[in-house]
Amino acid sequence: ETMHAIHPAFRQALRHIAPPSPTTTVDLGGVPFVIEYDYSPAEKPNYDVNSPLVGPGCAASVDLIEVKVGGYDVGDCLNDYTRRCLEGRLLEILGGAE
């Protein structure tokens, strides 16, 4: 489950016990979006049954925690297309795009 689905008060409480997430600015259509995110790098498949890390692997992923434009939180206003575009652009920046 992604962080944007968590109640804002709980998200604020988590910030006091967890280290801050990275933030970057992504330009999309001439609009600078300031994004706080969590990034999980890709994992290669490991089919060695004797390994504790056996599994099919996974693609890199990014979860948008907070999205601001002009200092205003717009995360709840983003449609699915814009959210996917921002996630895709972040993956390109972080080197996890396929």
Order of alpha helices (4+ residues) and beta strands (2+ residues): alpha-beta-beta-beta-beta-alpha
